[in-house]
Amino acid sequence: MDANGYDKLQFGEGITKEDVSLYQDKLHIYLEVLKTGDKVRFDRSDDSREIAIDRVDFSDGPQLSQQDLMGANVVDTVDYWQVLS
C-alpha cells in the first residue's frame, strides 16, 4: 500500500472474482477466498465513505473498484456480518 498514491490488491493465478466473497461490518470490508477461508480486511475511513484500497484485480482480468466494494448490495445477513454481492 502506498500512503500517498494508488493502492491495489492483485490476486494471483487461480483466484477469480467468483472465488471471493465480500463481507462488511461497521468498520471494515472483507474479501474472503472461498477455497481457503483466507481473508483480507480493508479499514473504512472515519466517515465510512472510503476504504484503504483503490482497486482489487483478479487473475482472469476482472476488477473491483473502491466504489464497487463500498457500493455492493446486501443480499443476506449472517449473524452481525453482511454478505455482499
Backbone as a ProteinNet text record, in pm:
[ID]
protein_1_A
[PRIMARY]
MDANGYDKLQFGEGITKEDVSLYQDKLHIYLEVLKTGDKVRFDRSDDSREIAIDRVDFSDGPQLSQQDLMGANVVDTVDYWQVLS
[TERTIARY]
82.9	0	87.5	45.8	118.6	37.6	87.9	13.5	-24.8	50	22.5	-19.3	-39.1	-65.7	-184.8	-176.1	-283.9	-257.3	-350.4	-331.5	-420.3	-358.7	-438.4	-392.1	-485	-457.4	-468.8	-364.7	-363.6	-368.5	-478.7	-485.5	-407.5	-339.1	-255.4	-333.8	-260.7	-316.7	-410.6	-526	-620.5	-724.5	-714.2	-815.8	-891.5	-1016.4	-1101.8	-1205.1	-1277.9	-1382.3	-1485.2	-1513.6	-1610.4	-1559.5	-1429	-1368.8	-1369.1	-1421	-1410	-1548.5	-1569.3	-1690.8	-1655.7	-1751.9	-1735.4	-1823.4	-1768.5	-1843.7	-1813.7	-1904.6	-1877.6	-1933.9	-1870.8	-1928.4	-1920.8	-1941	-1945	-1811.3	-1700.2	-1568.2	-1482.9	-1519.9	-1431.8	-1510.6	-1439.8	-1488	-1387.3	-1437.7	-1352.7	-1370.2	-1260.3	-1261.4	-1217.1	-1297.9	-1263.7	-1247.7	-1134.8	-1112.4	-1186.7	-1288.2	-1377.6	-1307.1	-1210.8	-1142.6	-1059.7	-1004.8	-910.9	-961.5	-1057.7	-1103.4	-1013.4	-906.5	-817.9	-894.8	-866.2	-937.3	-840.7	-885.2	-817.2	-916.2	-869.1	-956.4	-914.3	-1011.7	-989.4	-1060.9	-988.5	-1047.2	-1119.7	-1233.6	-1306.6	-1247.6	-1264.1	-1223.6	-1323.6	-1292.2	-1379.7	-1521.2	-1535.3	-1669.8	-1734.9	-1666.7	-1718.8	-1748.9	-1697.1	-1719.6	-1601.7	-1493.6	-1376.1	-1315.6	-1242.1	-1161.9	-1019.2	-927.1	-784.6	-737.5	-813.8	-775.2	-845.8	-778.9	-839.5	-899	-837.5	-883.2	-837	-917.4	-880.6	-881.4	-770.4	-758.7	-755.4	-815.5	-818	-735.5	-693.1	-600.3	-658.2	-791.2	-851.5	-897	-862.4	-888.4	-986.8	-1099.8	-1195.1	-1134.2	-1196.2	-1150.9	-1270.1	-1241.7	-1339.1	-1279.7	-1352.8	-1306.9	-1346.3	-1292.5	-1331.6	-1482.9	-1538.1	-1681.9	-1759.3	-1706.6	-1770.5	-1774.9	-1663.5	-1656.6	-1750.5	-1749.4	-1831.1	-1979.9	-2011.8	-2149.9	-2217.6	-2156.2	-2215.1	-2348.3	-2442.3	-2574.7	-2574.2	-2643.8	-2659.6	-2762.3	-2724	-2815.8	-2856.9	-2788.4	-2819.8	-2750.2	-2794.8	-2730.5	-2694	-2570.8	-2522.3	-2470.7	-2539.5	-2506.9	-2496	-2382.9	-2366.3	-2296.2	-2256.9	-2192.1	-2297.2	-2260.9	-2348.3	-2278.2	-2345.8	-2290.7	-2326.3	-2226.9	-2246.3	-2231.4	-2292	-2273.5	-2191
-117.4	0	124.1	220.8	346.1	456	510.3	609.1	732.3	763.7	884.7	857.6	731.3	701.1	610.6	532.8	444.6	305.5	250.1	120.4	15.5	-98.2	-207.1	-339.2	-432.2	-569	-654.8	-732.8	-820.8	-964.6	-1035.1	-1176.8	-1254.4	-1359.5	-1439.7	-1539.1	-1613.8	-1714.2	-1807	-1833	-1927	-1865.1	-1736.2	-1670.2	-1572	-1607.4	-1524.2	-1452.4	-1362.2	-1288.2	-1384.1	-1493.9	-1592.2	-1670.7	-1668.9	-1740.8	-1660.2	-1537.1	-1445.1	-1397.4	-1391.4	-1332	-1202.5	-1111.3	-983.2	-980.5	-928.7	-911.6	-773.1	-720.5	-592.5	-591.2	-511.2	-472	-320.1	-260.3	-114.2	-47.8	-118	-56.4	-111.8	-226.7	-294.8	-357.7	-380.6	-464.5	-577.6	-700	-817.6	-885.7	-934.3	-1023.8	-1159.7	-1263.3	-1397.9	-1489.6	-1558.8	-1659	-1784.8	-1823.9	-1931.3	-2065.4	-2095.9	-2225.5	-2243.8	-2135.6	-2145.6	-2081.7	-1991.4	-1916.4	-1799.5	-1779.1	-1664.4	-1535.2	-1432.7	-1305.8	-1189.3	-1086.2	-957.1	-856.7	-772.1	-672.5	-533.3	-454.2	-314.1	-228.6	-135	-44.4	68.7	105.9	222	347.3	459.8	587.2	623.8	725.5	766.7	798.4	851.1	885.5	772.5	657.7	536.5	552.3	654.9	672.8	624.6	586.4	536.9	420.5	337.7	232.6	247.6	177.3	194.7	109.7	110	39.9	109.6	117.3	180.3	79.4	-41.5	-139.5	-278.5	-380	-520.2	-582.4	-647.8	-714.4	-865.3	-937.9	-1083.5	-1141.8	-1267.4	-1328.9	-1341.2	-1350.6	-1366.4	-1234.7	-1121.1	-991.6	-899.1	-949.6	-856.6	-775.6	-662.2	-572.6	-529.9	-493	-427.4	-293.4	-187	-54.3	-30.4	76.8	115.4	137	196.8	220	88.4	-10.6	-142.6	-203.4	-195.9	-253.1	-181.4	-48.2	30.6	26.3	9.9	17.9	-115.2	-224.6	-356.2	-368.1	-437.2	-454.7	-567.3	-547.6	-651.5	-751.2	-880.4	-982.9	-1081.7	-1084.6	-1178.2	-1129.5	-1176.7	-1141.1	-1268.2	-1275.8	-1388	-1331.7	-1360.4	-1302.5	-1151.3	-1093.4	-949	-910.7	-1007.4	-981.2	-956.3	-885.2	-866.6	-923.5	-1013.1	-1074.7	-985.5	-953	-859.3	-928.1	-870.8	-923.6	-826.3
0	0	0	-74.7	-87.6	-20.1	89.9	168.6	87.9	-16	-93.8	-237.2	-272.3	-411.9	-432.6	-539.5	-582.5	-528.2	-452	-387.8	-453	-490.6	-545.8	-486.7	-481.8	-440.7	-565.1	-596.3	-713	-663.7	-692.3	-659.8	-763.9	-720.5	-807.5	-891.1	-970.7	-1060.2	-983.7	-1044.3	-985.5	-894.3	-863.4	-781.2	-870.1	-897.7	-981.4	-894.5	-955.2	-883.2	-822.7	-891.6	-843.9	-723.4	-699.1	-586.7	-457.8	-462.3	-349	-306	-175.1	-118.7	-47.9	-41.9	27	150.6	259.1	383.1	437.3	517.3	581.9	722.7	806.4	933.5	938.6	1052.5	1058.8	1029.5	1050.7	1037.5	924.6	867.2	772.4	658.2	548.3	438.7	424.9	407.1	398.9	264.4	208.1	92.6	144	121.6	167	47	40.1	-63.3	-19.3	-95.1	-53.2	-36.9	-122	-117.4	9.1	61.8	174.4	302.6	291.7	408.5	443.8	366.1	389.9	365.4	447.6	436.8	429	357.8	354.2	411.7	505	567	524.1	481	446.4	549.8	609.4	707.6	637	691.6	641.1	704	637.1	696.2	805.4	882.1	991.8	945.9	825.7	778.2	697.9	686.8	621.9	473.5	409.4	265.7	182.2	245.9	174.6	251.3	177.8	239.3	189.4	254.4	227.2	109.6	0.6	-121.8	-237.9	-351.2	-468.2	-565.3	-572.7	-671	-630.6	-665.9	-649.7	-788.3	-826.6	-956.5	-936	-1029.8	-1023.9	-1137.8	-1121.4	-1216.6	-1356.8	-1368.6	-1500.8	-1563	-1500.2	-1561.5	-1493.3	-1437.1	-1375.8	-1261.4	-1235.6	-1129.4	-1044.8	-920.6	-834.1	-794.4	-817.9	-776.8	-631.5	-574.7	-439.3	-433.7	-537	-542.3	-547.7	-621	-624.4	-484.8	-413.9	-279.7	-183.4	-187.9	-95.6	-131.9	-260.2	-304.5	-328	-286.8	-308.4	-234.9	-296.3	-237.3	-135.1	-25.1	76.2	24.3	22.2	-25.9	82.6	196.4	304.2	430	545.4	671.5	745.5	793.2	870.7	1001.9	1112.1	1242.2	1226.4	1267.4	1254.3	1125	1044.8	915.5	810	708.5	593.6	471.1	402.4	282.5	164.8	83.1	-26.8	-160.6	-263.8	-399.1	-479.4
[MASK]
+++++++++++++++++++++++++++++++++++++++++++++++++++++++++++++++++++++++++++++++++++++

